[in-house]
Amino acid sequence: LVISQSAQAENAQSGQVFGLYGPAGADPALLACALAKAAELGIDHCAGLTVCSDIFYHPEGRGRFADAQAAGALGVDMETSALYRIAAHFGARALSMCVVVDNIETGELTDYSERQALFTDMSRLALAVAAES
């Protein structure tokens, strides 16, 4: 489970729409709550940077996100940066949690039962954070 502390888009959406460049961040209180609840519930997790791309399965294939990974990025998705930018723009709170089920670097896929367990843990954590907030 990856709890997105911040997100960096590789496209121009943030700059064109919001005039902002650089990483977008999670709501600090939601992030702190998620980290505490994950530990309390015994859910294996990590928190850090998520890279956002509007082309998830890029034609360049493996190695596409090597620079981001070297800089400490934990995962790639398509939505987190936009979610954080929109929340900040409208004064809302946001937190993104993602499970890694397809490894675009190695091609490894998570089997169905493990995938279900990951989604269950993420759902338990999301509900615990929502109930606390």
FIGUBA-341021 format. One line per field, with one value per residue (C-alpha): chain; x, y, z; residue in one letter; residue number from 1. Coordinates in steps of 0.2 Angstrom, whole numbers, plus 5000, padded with zeros to 4 digits. Example, Ala and Ser with C-alpha at 12.3 -4.5 7.8 and 13.67 -1.06 7.14 Angstrom:
BEGIN
cadena	[A,A] $
east	[5062,5068] $
north	[4978,4995] $
up	[5039,5036] $
residuo	[A,S] $
num	[1,2] $
END
This chain:
BEGIN
cadena	[A,A,A,A,A,A,A,A,A,A,A,A,A,A,A,A,A,A,A,A,A,A,A,A,A,A,A,A,A,A,A,A,A,A,A,A,A,A,A,A,A,A,A,A,A,A,A,A,A,A,A,A,A,A,A,A,A,A,A,A,A,A,A,A,A,A,A,A,A,A,A,A,A,A,A,A,A,A,A,A,A,A,A,A,A,A,A,A,A,A,A,A,A,A,A,A,A,A,A,A,A,A,A,A,A,A,A,A,A,A,A,A,A,A,A,A,A,A,A,A,A,A,A,A,A,A,A,A,A,A,A,A,A] $
east	[5000,5007,5001,5004,5012,5015,5013,5022,5014,5025,5012,5008,4991,4996,5004,4992,4976,4983,4999,5008,5023,5032,5024,5006,5004,4991,4981,4994,4980,4974,4991,4996,4980,4982,5000,4995,4980,4990,5002,4988,4979,4996,4994,5010,5013,5025,5023,5031,5031,5019,5023,5008,5008,4993,5001,5002,5008,5020,5027,5045,5041,5053,5064,5052,5051,5069,5074,5058,5062,5080,5073,5063,5046,5036,5024,5015,4997,4987,4976,4985,4993,4976,4967,4979,4979,4960,4958,4970,4962,4944,4950,4946,4956,4963,4973,4978,4981,4986,4990,5003,4995,5004,5023,5026,5045,5046,5029,5025,5006,4998,4987,4968,4968,4983,4975,4959,4969,4978,4961,4953,4968,4967,4948,4950,4962,4952,4937,4947,4954,4936,4929,4943,4942] $
north	[5000,5017,5032,5047,5060,5071,5069,5075,5076,5073,5082,5101,5100,5108,5123,5125,5124,5130,5140,5128,5118,5105,5092,5093,5087,5077,5085,5085,5079,5065,5060,5059,5050,5037,5034,5031,5020,5010,5006,5003,4991,4982,4986,4985,5002,5016,5034,5046,5053,5046,5050,5054,5051,5052,5037,5023,5009,5020,5014,5017,5003,4998,5011,5025,5030,5026,5044,5046,5030,5035,5051,5041,5039,5024,5022,5028,5032,5044,5054,5059,5075,5081,5076,5085,5101,5101,5099,5113,5124,5122,5122,5103,5089,5075,5059,5046,5028,5016,4997,4991,4976,4978,4982,4991,4989,4970,4965,4956,4954,4951,4936,4938,4933,4944,4958,4956,4956,4972,4981,4975,4982,4999,4999,4996,5010,5022,5019,5021,5037,5043,5039,5048,5064] $
up	[5000,4995,5004,4993,5003,4987,4969,4954,4937,4921,4911,4910,4918,4934,4926,4913,4924,4941,4936,4949,4946,4957,4968,4975,4993,5003,5017,5032,5045,5033,5030,5048,5052,5038,5044,5062,5058,5046,5060,5072,5060,5056,5037,5028,5019,5014,5011,4999,4981,4968,4950,4939,4920,4908,4899,4912,4900,4890,4874,4881,4892,4906,4913,4908,4927,4932,4935,4946,4955,4958,4966,4978,4969,4976,4962,4946,4944,4933,4946,4962,4956,4949,4965,4976,4964,4963,4982,4986,4973,4981,4999,5001,5009,5000,5002,4989,4994,4980,4980,4968,4958,4941,4941,4925,4927,4929,4921,4937,4940,4957,4958,4962,4980,4985,4975,4985,5001,4996,4991,5008,5018,5008,5011,5030,5031,5021,5032,5048,5042,5036,5053,5062,5052] $
residuo	[L,V,I,S,Q,S,A,Q,A,E,N,A,Q,S,G,Q,V,F,G,L,Y,G,P,A,G,A,D,P,A,L,L,A,C,A,L,A,K,A,A,E,L,G,I,D,H,C,A,G,L,T,V,C,S,D,I,F,Y,H,P,E,G,R,G,R,F,A,D,A,Q,A,A,G,A,L,G,V,D,M,E,T,S,A,L,Y,R,I,A,A,H,F,G,A,R,A,L,S,M,C,V,V,V,D,N,I,E,T,G,E,L,T,D,Y,S,E,R,Q,A,L,F,T,D,M,S,R,L,A,L,A,V,A,A,E,S] $
num	[1,2,3,4,5,6,7,8,9,10,11,12,13,14,15,16,17,18,19,20,21,22,23,24,25,26,27,28,29,30,31,32,33,34,35,36,37,38,39,40,41,42,43,44,45,46,47,48,49,50,51,52,53,54,55,56,57,58,59,60,61,62,63,64,65,66,67,68,69,70,71,72,73,74,75,76,77,78,79,80,81,82,83,84,85,86,87,88,89,90,91,92,93,94,95,96,97,98,99,100,101,102,103,104,105,106,107,108,109,110,111,112,113,114,115,116,117,118,119,120,121,122,123,124,125,126,127,128,129,130,131,132,133] $
END
